[in-house]
Amino acid sequence: MTTTDPAPVTARRHTALPKARILIEALPWLTRHHGKTVVIKFGGNAMVDDELKAAFAQDVVFLRHAGLRPVVVHGGGPQISAQLDRFGLASEFKAGLRVTSPEAMDVVRMVLAGQVQRELVGLLNRHGPFAVGMTGEDAHLMTATKRYADLDGERVDLGRVGEVTGIDTGAVRALLEDGRIPVISSIARSSDDGDDNGVYNINADTAAAALAAALGAETLMVLTDVEGLYADWPHSDEVISCLTESELEKLLPDLASGMVPKMEGCLHAVRHGVRTARVIDGRVQHSILLEIFTDEGIGTMVVPDGTARNDRARGAGEGKTG
């Protein structure tokens, strides 16, 4: 009579058990987010690091398979700057926004729609026929008018930089209903039919926030190159886990210029019906899944005023106070 050593079986069970616990931890969030639209702004180092790009694509496809409806909005700052340099055109920023001459606008359009978007669509479609690329010009998705910056109380001309004035979500909703993942370049058509140049460069944070609000998204997620919103930068690297729209509004005047469009986007989103807006560290692999499906989460979450919340429970939401 032979006997089987139970040790290997026990070892396998011990190895598998943490995986089961992770899945169980994710269950309340899977239930809550099922069928909901999530708008993700893709940017920062996650756009230029191959491993981070691959992990981002895996996360987005996972969301789709988990029953969510992800929409990706992207910019392309590093790639645009590199291409402008090749053409001998200077990169200039004012109030956190790229100054965009008509010549630079041609480069922006080419890089976003012809390079960054195509690569991202290709990464997503390695996992199945999901991603469909479009720009804000397509099907009149985004219309815009000229945007000016306020710099030390002075109105500054940014060239072909636009402020979103209208969103037509029809094409995006049709893609979502068909089980697709829209990948949208942050370019908009001019709302002025007499505008000969026709298009505007839209800050990707701003575009993502406007689209999230128009779609009635559950969540806006903004990937960036910092851990989140710091409580007292540069004196402290403590990250604010959760704050309300009113709390954020008070902080805005003192934020670094690069964070302003991101946090303004979060503020716009939660003020226009988006349940939560989150700034997360795109340098961390699978940061999207960590934020949505774990108890702790990472980064900074913005919620509407009056929302019951708990800084550590990451907006598990109902019944929480804090």
C-alpha positions in Angstrom: 0.0 0.0 0.0 1.4 3.4 -1.0 0.9 6.7 0.7 1.0 10.2 -0.6 3.1 12.8 1.2 0.6 15.6 2.0 3.4 18.2 2.3 3.5 19.3 -1.3 -0.3 19.7 -1.4 -0.2 21.7 1.8 2.6 23.9 0.4 0.6 24.6 -2.8 -2.4 25.6 -0.7 -0.4 28.0 1.4 0.9 29.5 -1.9 -2.5 29.9 -3.4 -4.3 31.2 -0.3 -2.9 34.8 -0.6 -4.2 34.9 -4.2 -7.6 33.9 -3.0 -7.6 36.6 -0.3 -6.7 39.2 -2.9 -9.6 38.2 -5.0 -12.0 38.3 -2.1 -10.7 41.8 -1.1 -11.5 42.9 -4.6 -15.0 41.6 -4.6 -16.8 44.6 -3.1 -15.1 46.9 -5.6 -15.9 44.5 -8.5 -19.5 44.5 -7.4 -19.7 48.3 -7.0 -17.9 49.2 -10.3 -19.5 46.5 -12.5 -21.0 48.2 -15.6 -19.6 51.6 -14.7 -17.6 53.8 -16.9 -14.0 54.7 -15.9 -12.1 57.4 -17.7 -8.4 57.1 -17.4 -5.9 59.8 -18.4 -2.7 58.1 -19.5 0.5 60.2 -19.2 3.8 60.7 -17.5 6.5 58.1 -17.3 4.0 55.4 -17.9 4.0 56.6 -21.5 7.7 56.2 -22.2 8.7 53.1 -20.1 8.0 49.9 -22.0 7.2 47.8 -18.9 4.9 50.4 -17.5 3.1 50.7 -20.9 2.6 47.0 -21.0 1.3 46.9 -17.4 -1.1 49.8 -18.2 -2.5 47.9 -21.1 -3.0 44.8 -19.0 -4.8 46.8 -16.3 -7.2 48.4 -18.8 -8.0 45.1 -20.4 -8.5 43.6 -17.0 -11.0 46.3 -16.2 -12.9 45.5 -19.3 -13.0 41.8 -18.5 -14.1 42.6 -15.0 -17.2 44.2 -16.3 -16.1 47.9 -16.2 -16.2 50.2 -19.2 -12.8 51.9 -19.5 -12.1 54.9 -21.7 -8.5 56.1 -22.2 -7.6 59.7 -22.9 -4.0 60.4 -23.6 -1.6 63.2 -24.2 2.0 62.9 -25.3 4.2 65.5 -23.7 7.5 63.8 -23.9 6.9 62.6 -27.5 5.7 66.0 -28.6 8.7 67.7 -27.1 11.1 65.3 -28.8 9.5 65.8 -32.2 9.4 69.6 -31.9 13.1 69.5 -31.1 13.7 67.4 -34.3 11.9 70.1 -36.3 13.8 72.9 -34.5 10.7 74.2 -32.7 11.0 75.3 -29.1 8.9 73.7 -26.3 7.5 76.4 -24.1 5.1 76.1 -21.1 3.1 78.8 -19.3 0.9 78.1 -16.3 1.5 74.4 -16.8 0.2 74.4 -20.4 2.2 74.0 -23.7 2.3 77.1 -25.8 1.2 75.8 -29.2 1.9 77.8 -32.4 0.2 76.8 -35.6 3.5 75.0 -36.7 3.6 73.2 -33.3 -0.1 72.3 -33.6 0.8 70.3 -36.8 3.4 68.3 -34.8 1.0 67.8 -31.9 -1.6 66.4 -34.2 0.8 64.1 -35.9 2.4 62.8 -32.7 -0.8 62.2 -30.8 -2.9 60.6 -33.5 -0.2 59.1 -35.6 2.3 57.8 -33.0 1.1 57.7 -29.4 -2.4 56.6 -30.0 -1.4 53.9 -32.5 1.1 52.4 -30.1 -1.4 52.4 -27.3 -4.1 50.8 -29.4 -1.6 48.2 -30.5 -0.7 47.3 -26.9 -4.3 47.0 -25.8 -5.1 44.9 -28.9 -2.5 42.3 -28.0 -5.1 41.0 -25.6 -8.0 41.0 -28.0 -9.9 43.1 -30.5 -10.8 45.8 -28.0 -9.2 49.2 -28.6 -10.4 51.7 -31.1 -8.5 55.0 -31.6 -10.1 58.3 -32.3 -9.3 62.0 -31.6 -11.5 64.7 -30.2 -12.1 65.8 -33.8 -13.8 62.6 -34.8 -17.6 62.6 -34.9 -17.4 66.1 -33.2 -16.5 64.4 -30.0 -14.9 67.6 -28.6 -15.3 71.2 -29.6 -13.2 74.0 -28.2 -12.5 77.7 -28.2 -9.3 79.5 -27.6 -7.9 79.3 -24.1 -5.8 81.9 -22.4 -3.7 81.5 -19.2 -3.6 83.7 -16.2 0.0 84.3 -15.2 0.6 86.7 -12.3 -2.7 88.4 -13.0 -1.9 88.9 -16.7 -3.8 87.2 -19.6 -1.3 85.1 -21.6 -1.9 83.9 -25.2 -1.1 80.2 -25.6 -1.6 79.9 -29.3 -3.6 76.9 -30.5 -4.5 75.8 -27.0 -8.2 75.2 -26.5 -10.8 75.2 -23.8 -13.4 72.5 -24.2 -16.9 74.0 -24.9 -18.8 70.9 -26.0 -18.7 67.1 -25.9 -20.7 64.8 -28.1 -20.4 61.4 -26.5 -22.4 59.4 -29.1 -19.5 57.7 -30.8 -17.8 56.8 -27.5 -21.0 55.4 -26.1 -21.5 53.3 -29.2 -18.0 51.8 -28.8 -18.6 51.1 -25.2 -21.9 49.4 -25.9 -20.0 47.2 -28.4 -17.5 46.1 -25.8 -14.7 48.3 -27.2 -12.1 50.4 -25.4 -12.0 54.0 -26.8 -8.6 55.5 -26.9 -8.9 59.2 -27.4 -6.2 61.8 -28.4 -6.7 65.2 -26.7 -7.3 67.3 -29.8 -10.5 69.2 -30.4 -12.2 70.8 -33.4 -12.8 74.5 -33.2 -16.3 75.6 -32.3 -15.8 78.6 -34.6 -16.7 77.6 -38.2 -14.7 80.6 -39.4 -11.5 79.3 -37.8 -9.2 78.5 -40.7 -6.8 76.4 -38.5 -9.7 74.3 -37.3 -8.2 72.4 -34.3 -6.9 73.0 -30.8 -4.5 71.3 -28.5 -6.3 70.3 -25.3 -4.5 69.5 -22.1 -5.1 65.8 -21.6 -6.1 66.2 -18.0 -8.7 68.8 -19.0 -10.0 66.7 -21.8 -10.3 63.6 -19.6 -12.2 65.5 -17.0 -14.6 67.0 -19.5 -15.2 63.6 -21.1 -15.7 61.9 -17.7 -18.3 64.5 -16.7 -20.1 64.2 -20.1 -20.2 60.4 -19.9 -21.4 60.4 -16.2 -18.4 58.3 -15.4 -18.1 56.6 -12.0 -14.4 57.5 -11.7 -11.8 59.7 -13.3 -8.2 58.4 -12.9 -5.2 60.6 -13.7 -1.9 58.9 -14.0 1.1 61.2 -13.2 4.7 61.1 -12.1 4.2 61.7 -8.4 2.6 59.6 -5.6 -0.4 61.9 -5.4 -1.2 65.4 -4.0 1.3 66.3 -1.2 0.0 67.9 2.0 2.9 70.3 2.3 5.3 70.1 -0.6 8.3 70.5 -0.6 8.5 70.5 3.2 6.8 67.1 3.4 6.2 64.1 1.1 3.1 63.0 3.0 0.4 62.3 0.4 -3.2 63.4 1.0 -5.3 60.2 0.8 -8.7 61.7 0.3 -10.2 65.2 0.2 -13.4 66.9 -0.7 -13.9 69.4 -3.6 -14.0 72.3 -1.2 -10.8 71.3 0.4 -9.1 70.9 -3.0 -10.4 74.3 -4.1 -8.6 76.0 -1.2 -5.4 74.2 -2.1 -5.4 75.1 -5.8 -3.8 78.5 -5.6 -0.7 77.2 -3.9 -0.1 74.1 -6.1 2.9 73.7 -8.4 2.0 74.7 -12.0 2.3 71.1 -13.3 -0.3 69.8 -10.8 -2.8 72.6 -11.4 -4.4 71.1 -14.6 -4.6 67.7 -13.0 -6.3 68.9 -9.9 -8.5 71.4 -11.7 -9.6 68.4 -13.8 -10.4 66.4 -10.7 -12.4 69.3 -9.3 -14.4 69.8 -12.5 -15.2 66.1 -12.7 -16.6 65.7 -9.2 -18.5 69.0 -9.5 -20.2 67.6 -12.6 -21.4 64.2 -11.5 -18.3 62.0 -11.4 -18.4 60.1 -8.2 -14.6 60.1 -7.5 -11.5 61.6 -9.2 -8.1 60.1 -8.4 -4.5 61.1 -9.0 -2.3 58.1 -8.9 1.4 57.3 -9.5 1.8 56.0 -13.0 5.4 54.9 -12.2 4.0 52.0 -10.1 3.1 48.9 -12.1 -0.6 48.0 -12.0 -1.4 51.2 -10.1 -4.9 51.3 -11.6 -5.7 47.9 -10.2 -4.2 48.8 -6.8 -6.3 52.0 -6.6 -9.6 50.5 -7.7 -9.5 47.0 -6.2 -7.7 47.2 -2.9 -8.7 48.4 0.5 -5.7 50.8 0.9 -5.4 52.1 -2.7 -2.7 54.5 -3.7 -2.6 58.2 -4.6 -5.1 60.9 -3.8 -8.9 60.7 -4.2 -11.2 63.7 -4.6 -14.9 63.3 -3.6 -17.9 65.7 -3.8 -18.8 67.7 -0.8 -21.1 65.8 1.6 -19.7 62.4 0.6 -19.3 60.1 3.5 -15.6 59.0 3.4 -12.8 57.4 5.3 -9.2 58.2 4.4 -8.1 54.6 4.7 -11.1 52.8 3.2 -10.5 54.6 -0.1 -14.2 55.5 -0.7 -15.7 52.1 -0.1 -18.2 54.8 0.3 -21.6 54.2 1.8 -21.8 54.2 5.6 -18.3 55.6 6.1 -17.6 58.7 8.0 -14.4 60.7 8.5 
